[in-house]
Amino acid sequence: MKIDDQWAEARVEATRDLSATVREFTLRPAAGVAPWNVGSHLRVRLSADGQDLLRSYSLVGLPQDSVRDGVYRIAVKRVDPSRGGSRCMWRLSAGAVLRIAGPDNHFELPLAAPFTLLVAGGIGITPMLGMALTLARRGTPVRMLYAARSPDELVYADRLRAALGDRLATFTDAEGTRIDLDAEIAALPAGAQMLVCGPAPLLQGAQSAWQRADRPTTALRFETFGSGGLKGAEPFWVQVGGQKDGRMAARIEVPADRSLLQVLAEHGIDTMSDCERGECGLCVVDVLALEGEIDHRDVFFSAEEKCANRRLCACVSRVRGGGVVVDTGYRPDPN
């Protein structure tokens, strides 16, 4: 059950492969580009394998360039296995028409901080590019750490080097270089802020390092790009309990390439949702019983809440080694 949005048409004007796994899409909205600021995202409605999908993609670049050119730019990483979104996007070519909503911003860049540390992992570079360019143009003290699996996956690195020079540091798994978050945070001046976007391990590492440094939590902002967990996805089962008569629905199988939220919807069990990235908490369900372990892939719950295993985010979190009985709050119409 989705929150209502105002949806409009946009045409794919062009695509550009930034690497073997990252493709940039230039979208021209029929109604024109709305004003936006860095950190904003578009919502895109897609249809894949008979399923309606909603995905959020960060807007790339500078807002003033977007408004001037009359287009939005997003970049999508091809994921395998895919929950459907990246596979569907990569099938699109110039001339295709999409339904979009937004832009919206849940990852705004505060401009008053005396120093900003930007940390991007993989496709998490998409919202950070505009932030880096904005701070560089304003002359605000900034440093950027950018990590990827291999040098060719450091998309937009050339543009960032041109804007930041030696204030940009890059790291790749292939070269055996890693970000030392503790050292980077220790070098920050008082009042500095850190913004992070990337996979779950990077976000969790940043949160832990920030806490170890006793930095104010309000000066740390982050965004994840979806369902990447610490462990590989595997099938699991789910049952829905919480019925007034104490009965439970039959077991439902959740395949490795489908989310719990998707499978519940396919079986007519409405669950409120919004971001589908494990950030907003709208899709949270109560855990009534558990077999195996929960792979919490969200950034909504604290570490303590994840250890308690009393609730999970249905949009991204999964179970390994069994299944789970949940109460979604859904109650069938008695009539």
GUPA-445367 format. One record per atom (N, C-alpha, C, CB): x, y, z. Coordinates in steps of 0.05 Angstrom, whole numbers, plus 5000, padded with zeros to 4 digits. Glycine has a CB too. Example, Ala and Ser with C-alpha at 12.3 -4.5 7.8 and 13.67 -1.06 7.14 Angstrom:
2
526448865156
524649105156
526449345156
522649115181
525749555142
527349795143
525850015157
528249885114
END
This chain:
335
501749765000
500050005000
501850255000
498150005025
501850394979
503650614975
502450884984
504650634947
504151064993
503351334998
502851464970
505451495014
500651614967
500051734942
502051944934
497251864943
502751944909
504552144898
503352254872
507452024892
504352484864
503652584838
505552474818
503652904839
504452314799
506152184779
505952324753
505351894776
508252344739
508352474713
510052314694
509452764716
509752364668
511352224648
514052354643
509752204622
515952184638
518652274630
519652084609
520552294655
521052194589
522152034567
525151994571
521552164540
526051754566
528851694567
530151834542
529451394567
531652044546
532852184523
535452054514
533352474531
536951944533
539451814526
540451644549
541652034520
542151444542
543451284563
546451294557
542350984563
547951254579
550951254576
552051064596
552051544580
553750874587
554950684604
557450804617
555750424589
557450834643
559650954658
561750734665
558751094683
560850494667
562550264671
561050014662
563350234702
562149784666
560849534657
558249484673
562749294660
557949614696
555649554713
554049804721
556449414738
554850044712
553450284719
552650434693
555250464737
550050494691
549050634667
547650884676
547050454651
548251104662
546951364668
544651404648
549051594665
542351504659
539951554644
539351854645
537551384655
538951964621
538052244619
535052244614
539552404597
533452354632
530552354631
529552634626
529352234657
527752664606
526552914601
523552904609
526852994571
522853034631
520053034640
518253194623
519853124669
515853094617
514053234600
513153504611
511553064595
513053524638
512153764651
514453954657
510553704676
516853884650
519154044656
520453964683
518354334657
522854064687
524353994711
523554174734
527454034706
522954054757
522254204781
524854274796
520354034800
524854504810
527254574825
527854364846
526754844839
530454304850
531354114870
534054194881
531453824857
534854064902
537454114914
538953844916
537254254941
541553864920
543253624920
542353434943
546253694923
542453174937
541452974956
538652884949
541553084983
537453014929
534652934922
534652684905
533353164906
532252564904
531852324889
529252334874
531952074906
529052174853
526552134838
525451854846
526952154808
522851834845
521551574847
520751494819
519151574867
521251244812
520651144786
518850904788
523251084771
516750894773
514950664771
515850494748
511950744768
516150234753
517150044733
515349804733
520049964739
515449644712
514049394710
515949184701
511549414691
516348984717
518248764711
516948494716
520848804727
516948324696
515948054699
513148054711
517747884717
511448244702
508648254711
508248394738
507547984712
510448494750
510248614776
510648924774
512248494795
509049074788
509549364789
511549424811
506849514795
513549574804
515749634822
515949934826
518449524812
516850014850
517450294856
520350304865
515550414877
521950474852
524750504859
525450794862
526550364838
527350854879
528351124883
531151144873
528151214913
531751344857
534451384846
535351674851
534551324816
537651704862
538751974868
539252124842
541351954884
538752384843
539352554820
542252614820
537652814822
543452614797
546352634793
547052914783
547452424774
549153034795
550153284785
549053524800
549453314756
549153754786
548254014799
545454084790
550254234791
543854184809
541154254803
540954474781
539754364827
542754664781
542554884761
543054774733
544655104768
544754574730
545254454704
542754304695
547654264704
541454164714
539054014708
536754204698
538153864732
536354424712
534254604705
534854744678
533954824727
537454814674
538254934649
537754754625
541155014650
538354494628
538154304606
535354184604
540154084609
533754224624
531054114623
530953804627
529754184598
532953694640
533053404643
533853334672
534953274623
533153084679
534252964704
536252754695
531952844721
538252704711
540152494706
540352314731
542952604699
540152054726
540451854747
542351644737
537651724755
543551494755
545351274747
544451024762
548351344754
544350804748
543350554759
545450334757
540750464745
546050204779
547949974778
546449724772
549449954805
547449564754
546249304748
546949114770
547149194720
544949004782
545348824805
544548534797
543648914830
546048344805
545448064800
546047904825
547147964776
544047774837
541247774828
539848034834
539747544841
537848104818
536448354820
533648304831
536248494793
532648494847
529848484856
527948584834
529448654881
529148654811
527448734788
528049014778
524648704795
528749194796
529049474789
531249524769
529449634813
533749434776
535949484758
535649334732
538649414772
534649094733
534248934708
532349084690
533148654715
530149194701
528149334685
529349594674
525649394702
530849744690
531949994680
533949934658
533350134703
535549734660
537549674640
536349584614
539549464650
533849504614
532449424589
531549674573
530149244595
531449904586
530450144574
532450264554
529650354595
531450384533
533150514514
531950794508
533550354488
533350954493
532351214486
529551204473
534351364467
527851374482
525051384472
523051254491
524951244446
524051084510
522250964529
520951174547
523750744546
518551124556
517051304574
516751184601
514351384561
517351344622
517151254650
515151434664
519851254664
514251334687
512651494706
514451564729
510051344716
514651824735
516451914756
514952084776
518852064745
515952104800
514952284821
517252414835
513152134841
516852664844
518952804857
519853044841
521352624863
522253144847
524253044866
523453094895
526853184860
524552914912
524252934941
527052914953
522352704952
527353014977
529953004990
529852925019
531353284987
530952695025
531252605053
534252595061
529952325056
535952715044
538852705049
540052975042
540052475031
539053175055
539953445048
542753505058
537953655060
544053685045
546853765052
546754015068
548553795026
547254005094
547454255110
549854415101
547654195140
549554675098
551654845087
553155005108
550555025066
552254995133
553455165153
555855045167
551355235174
556354785164
558654655178
561254775168
558554355173
563254795187
565854905179
567454715162
567354985203
566854455163
568354255147
566454025141
570954165162
566553915117
564853685110
566553465099
562753775089
566153225110
567452975100
565252815086
568752805123
565652765060
563752615044
564952335040
563252755017
563352125044
564251855041
562351705023
564551715068
563351605000
561551464981
562651184976
561351624955
560950994974
561650724967
560050624943
561250534991
561450544921
560150444898
558150634886
558750194905
555750544881
553650704868
552650924887
551350534859
553550914912
552951124931
554151394923
553951044959
555751394902
556851644892
554651834880
558951594871
552451724873
550451884858
549552134872
548051714851
548652124897
547952374910
550352544919
546152324934
552652414922
554952544933
556352724912
556852344944
556052654886
557352814866
556453104867
556752694838
553853144868
552853414869
553653564894
549853414867
553753414917
554653534942
557553634940
554353334965
559253464929
562153534926
562453774908
563753304916
561053784886
561254004867
560154264879
559753934841
557954234894
556754474907
558754594928
554154394921
559854424945
561754524965
564254644952
562454294985
565254514931
567554614918
567054884906
568454424896
564754924894
564155184882
563755404903
561555164865
562755324926
562355514948
564955584962
560355414967
567055424957
569555464972
569455365000
570255754972
567555185006
567355075033
569354855037
564454975038
570754845059
572654625064
571354355063
573954665092
572454175046
571253915042
573353715035
569153935019
572953465043
574553235035
572653015027
576553155058
573452865006
571752644997
573252384996
570552714970
572052175007
573151905006
571251734988
573351775035
572351604968
570751474948
571851194944
570651624921
570250984950
571150704949
569450554929
571050574976
570650364915
569250184897
570849924895
568950314868
569749734881
571049474879
573549484861
569149264868
573449644840
575749654821
575949944811
575449454798
578250024800
578550294790
576450374769
581250324778
575650184751
573750254730
570950304742
573650044709
570450224767
567850274780
567850544794
567250044799
569950694793
570050954805
568851154785
572951044814
566351124779
565051294760
564851584771
562151194752
565051774754
565052064761
567652144774
562752124778
569651964777
572152044791
573552264776
573951794793
573552264750
574952474735
573752754741
574952424705
571152764741
569753014747
570253104775
566752984742
570452914794
570952984821
573853084825
570452744839
575752954811
578553044813
578853324802
580452844798
577453384781
577653654769
576653864789
576053674743
574653794805
573453984824
574853994850
570553914828
575853764860
576953744887
579953714888
575753504900
581253624867
584153594867
584953384888
585453854873
586853454905
587853264925
586053244949
590653344935
583753374949
581753334970
580053084965
579953584972
580452954942
579152704936
581152474940
578052704907
580352274956
581952034959
580251794950
582851994989
581351614933
579951384923
581151134934
579851384892
579450924936
580150664947
578750454931
579450654978
580150234926
578950004912
579749744924
579650014882
577849554924
578449284933
580649154916
575949104933
580549204890
582449074872
585349164878
581849154843
585749404888
588449504894
589049464924
588649794887
587249354939
587749294967
587849544985
590249154970
586549754977
586450004993
583750035006
587150254975
583750115031
581250135046
581150405061
580949905066
578750505066
578450755081
578950695110
575550865076
580550865123
580950845152
579151065164
584050895160
576750985171
574751175180
575651295207
572051045183
576751145225
577651245251
579651475247
578851015268
581651425229
583651625225
582451875211
585951515208
580751835192
579552055178
577852235197
577751955155
576352105214
574652255233
576352395254
572552065246
578452265263
580252385282
581452645272
582352195291
581852655246
583152895234
581253125229
584452815208
578653085234
576653295228
576753505250
573853175227
576353755242
576253965262
573653955278
576554245249
573454095300
571054115316
568754235298
571454285342
566454125302
564154225287
563754105259
564254515285
565653925251
565453815224
563053625222
568053665217
562153575198
560053385193
560953175173
557453535182
559652945174
560352725155
557752635142
561752495169
557752605116
555552495101
556452245086
554352705081
554952035088
555751775078
553551655061
556551585101
554251535038
552351385023
553751145011
551051565000
552550905015
553850665005
552450415016
556750665012
553750185014
552649935023
552549915053
554149705011
551149725063
550749695092
553249675108
549049445097
555349525099
557749515116
559149785119
559749315103
559049945098
560250215099
558750385119
560350345072
556150385117
554450545135
554850465164
551550525127
554850205169
555150115196
557950175207
554649805198
559950155190
562650225198
562850525205
564650155177
561550695188
561650975193
560251055219
560351125169
557950925224
556450985248
558150905273
553750835249
559350675272
561050585294
563450765299
561950295290
564750835277
567151005280
566451285290
568551035253
564151385281
563251655290
562651645320
560751745274
561351425329
560751395357
563251365374
558851145361
565151205364
567651175379
569151435383
569550975364
568851615363
570151875365
568652075382
570551985337
566351985392
564652155410
563852415395
566152225435
563252385370
562252605354
559252625357
563052575324
558052865355
555152885358
553652745335
554353185358
551652595343
550152435323
548752615303
548052265337
548152855310
546753035291
548553125269
545753275306
551253085272
553153165251
553752935232
555653275264
552452715235
552752485217
550152445202
553552235232
550352455175
547952405158
548752185139
547052655143
546752005132
547451785114
544951705099
548551555130
545551565077
543451455060
544451195048
542551655037
542750995047
543550745034
542250725007
542650495051
543350544990
542150534963
540550274959
544350544942
539750144980
537949914977
538449684995
538149824949
538449444983
538149204999
540649045004
536149024986
542949164998
545449015002
545848945031
547849164992
546148695037
546548605065
549348515070
544648385071
549848425094
552448325101
552748035092
552848345132
550547905086
550647625078
549047595052
549547435100
549547375038
548147325013
545247265017
549447094998
543647324997
540747275000
540146974995
539147444979
538346865010
537446595006
534446585010
538946395025
533146375000
530246355004
529546305034
529046124987
527146395042
526246345069
523146335068
527246555089
521946245090
519046235091
518046445110
518145955099
515546525106
514246715124
511346625129
514346995112
510446665153
507646635160
506646895172
507146395179
504146965167
502947205178
501147125201
501447365157
501747215225
500147165248
498747415257
501747045271
497847415282
496547655292
493547675287
497847895282
492347455275
489547465270
487947455296
488747235251
485547575295
483947585320
483247315331
481447745315
482947115313
482246845322
484746675328
480446705302
487046805326
489546655333
490546485310
489046485355
489246475288
490146315265
492446455251
487846245246
493946295236
496046415219
495546335190
498846325229
496446505172
496246435144
498246215138
496946685127
497846085115
499645865107
502445985102
498545725082
504345805104
507145895098
507345985069
509045665104
508846205066
509446315039
512446305035
508246605036
513246225012
516146215005
517046484994
516745984986
519246585004
520346834994
522946754979
520947035017
522946774952
525346704937
527646894943
524746704907
530046804935
532446974940
532447234925
534946814933
531047244902
531047484886
528447654890
531247414857
526947604911
524547754917
524647844946
521947594912
523548074952
523448174979
521048074994
523548484980
521148075020
518847995036
516448175030
519548015066
516948435027
514848625021
513448544995
515948905019
515048484974
513848414948
512148164950
516048364928
513147964964
511747704966
509147734982
513547494979
509247895003
506747945018
504648075001
507348115043
505548274985
503648414967
502448224947
505048654953
504148044936
503247854916
501047664927
505547694906
501047634953
499147454966
496847614979
500447284987
496547864971
494248024980
494548135008
491847874978
496948135019
497348225047
498548505045
499148035063
496848705049
497748985046
499549065069
495349175044
501849185063
503649285083
504549565074
506149095086
504249755091
505050035085
508050035079
504350225108
508750205059
511650235052
512050495038
512549995034
514550575037
515150825024
517850815009
515251055044
520050825024
522650855011
523650604997
524750945031
522950365008
523850104999
526950084999
522750044971
528150225017
531150225020
531950175049
532350475009
530050115066
530650065094
531350315110
532949875096
530250535102
530850795115
528550905132
531750995095
526150895121
523951045133
522550895155
521851115112
522550635155
521250475176
518250435173
521750605202
517150525151
514250505147
513350215144
513350665124
515050045133
514349765127
515049575150
515649675102
515749675173
516549505195
514249325204
517349685219
514949065208
513048865218
514148745244
512548645197
512348655261
513148535286
513848245281
510848555307
515948155295
516847875293
515547725316
519947855294
513947525310
512547365330
514147105336
509747295321
515446995316
517146755320
519246755298
515346495320
521546625304
523746625286
525146355286
525746845292
525646255262
527346025258
529646105241
525745785245
532046085252
534446185237
535246455248
533846195207
536346625230
537246885238
536247095219
540346895240
535747335229
534947555212
537347705202
533047755228
537447745176
539447905163
538348185160
540447785135
538748355181
537648625181
539248795161
537748755209
537948885139
539249035118
538449325118
538648915091
537149415139
536249695141
538149875155
533449695154
537650125154
539050325170
537150475188
540650525152
534750355191
532750485208
533050405237
529950395198
533550155243
533850055270
536650105281
533149765272
536850145307
539450155320
540549875322
539150285348
543149865329
544449605333
543049435355
547449635340
542249575376
540849435398
538249325389
540449625421
536749475373
534149385363
534449145344
532649615349
536549155328
537048925310
537748675326
539348995290
539248705347
539948475363
537448355377
542048545384
535548525383
533148425397
531348265379
531548665408
531548305352
529948155333
526948155338
530947865332
525948385348
523048395353
521548505329
522548575377
523048655311
521748765287
523748755264
520849065293
522648775240
524448785217
523148955195
525048505206
524849055178
523849215155
523349025132
525949435147
520749005124
519948815104
521048875076
516948795103
521849125071
522749195044
525449085038
522749495041
527249055058
529948975052
531048735068
531849205055
530048705093
531248505110
530248225103
530448565140
531848025110
531247755102
531847565126
532947665078
531347305122
531947095142
533746895129
529346965153
535746805144
537546585136
537146345153
540546675137
536946115140
536745865155
534045795166
538645865177
531945885153
529245825162
527146015153
529245815192
525746145173
523546325166
522646475190
521246165154
520346615187
519446795207
516446815207
520747075203
515346845231
512546905234
512247205241
511146725256
510747355226
510547645230
507647725233
511847795206
507347955246
504748095247
505048355231
503848145277
503748365208
503948605191
501948825198
503548515163
500148755216
497948945222
495648915202
498949235220
496048735182
493948685163
491748515175
495048565137
489248585171
486948425180
485048395157
485548555205
484348155149
482548115126
479748225132
482347815118
478448315112
475748415115
473848185122
474748555089
472548205145
470847975153
468447935135
469748025181
467848135118
465648105099
466647985073
464248365094
END
